[in-house]
Amino acid sequence: MENKFTGISGFDEILGGGITSPSTILIAGNPGSGRTVIGVQSLCEAARNGEKVLYICVTTKSETSVREAISHYEFYDESLNIHTFSASSVERDPLTMLVELGNIVAKLKPDRVLIDPVTPIGFGFPEAERRRFMYSLNAAINEWNAIVYLTGTMSQPDVCRSVISDIVDGIVYLSQDIQRRGNKRIIKIVKMNRPNYSEGEHTFDISDKGISIYPRISTQTAGQISPVTRIDAGIPGFGELSRGGLFELSSTLIAGNTGTGKTLFGLHFIVGGAINGEPGIISTFEDTPAELRHYAASVGLELEELEKKGLIRIIYTPPPEINTCRHTFKIKKDIEEIGAKRILLDDISGFDYVFDDPVAKREHVANMIRVFKDMGLTSMLISGNRTAVNDVLVSEIPVSSLVDALILLKNMEIDMEIRKSMSILKIHGSDHEKHLIEYNIDSEGIHFGQFLKDI
């Protein structure tokens, strides 16, 4: 037995490194979930690598129509062998199909076969006879010495009840949630004949390129050590207030209300790092790249020049379009491409569009922080306040406990004047200034001033 790749972005990763050959895999799901696309895409990718592939399509359409439909995808390969069977015929007479199918396979000797879908075959039979037919089909498949994909139009409870689940080596289940702004697509491995597949739900997209799968966040905690090296946060004067700067590989939360300059703190962190040879990623949900460049330029930060040099990369995701798995997948890819050492998330309140449950949001943010540390990054998270209360931390208490450093920014009314204050609430492993610290923002950036002792 050998291992073969599907060639589909993210699929081999969640499968634990591909599919064992020979084996039989059921790809199940409701109508429109992408079963056919993932099956045909895997065949075409295999064909490009020199494998013989066969697509058995149970349909009311002609072979020409089937080929025309899939030829619009970029993954399509003309060497794909297609044979159609009439859906009405296989419902009534599946045994004739089985004989013909055996002859086709014997002649072609394919390395991979897709039977799409398998659920209508023998549909007109009583359940007991249909089960016997499925066992006969399984016996035939075992003689083919190939990877065989079976697709099925089935709900997840149907999968558990079906005899097909007993005869296959693996089950992949696809689903979609039709939402106001588009479909949220989920893929999960229900069963697989190898132990190292990735459990849980993963998201995926379908486009003219085919299917792209975004594995959920996985972290590695073994062997991690507490960081001891200090780095310059890029914020003038912060090193003295923090008694030496931030710790390398640490995570920092900058929390504050509107107008306190949270994003500017983050821009200083990223730009300062890039200038010192530490490439950075900015993931933004609210501000577009153009808006960030304009803001940075207004305070003398050369964000755009550092972008052009490949030292900074901006990832912009409007909140309604946030897909957490896809977002993390994109971040990890960009980190690897530019060798990033710092990352800014601005702001994590954007995840409120995705998670109704604060616990789920906390889990996601915690996993992201761990991923950043595992990849050798120092992270800064920005958090605004969507609540009507005065204390910004009320909305972020579940998240604030996850980070290594916590900084609170406030607008304060003092002597009929609005003044800005910073509080360093914690820096794990370090002493820090305990007083409220006044700061102001002008065309040259952030400037720290006096301690506000009597407020």
Buried (B, 14 or more C-beta within 10 A) or exposed (E): EEEBBBBBBBBBBBBBBBBBBBBBBBBBBBEBBBBBBBBBBBBBBBBEEEBBBBBBBBBEBEEEEBBEBBEEBEBBBEEBBBBBBBBEEBBEBBEEBBEEBBEBBEEBEBBBBBBBBBBBBBEBBEEEEBBBBBEBBBEBBEEBEBBBBBBBBBEBEBBEEBBBBEBBBBBBBBBBEEEEEEBBBBBBBBBBBBEEBBEEEBBBBBEEEBBBBBBBBBBEEEEEEEBEEBBBBBBBBBBEBBEBBBBBBBBBBBBBBEEBBBBBBBBBBBBBBBBEEBBBBBBBBBBEBEEBBEBBEEBEBBBBBBBEEEBBBBBBBEEEEBBBBBBBBBBBEBBEEBEBBBBBBBBBBBBBEBBEEBEEBBBBBBBBBBBBBBBEBBBBBBBBBEEEEEBBBEBBEBBBEBBBBBBBBBBEEEEEEEBBBBBBBBBEEBEBBEBBBBBEBEEEBBEBEEBBEEE
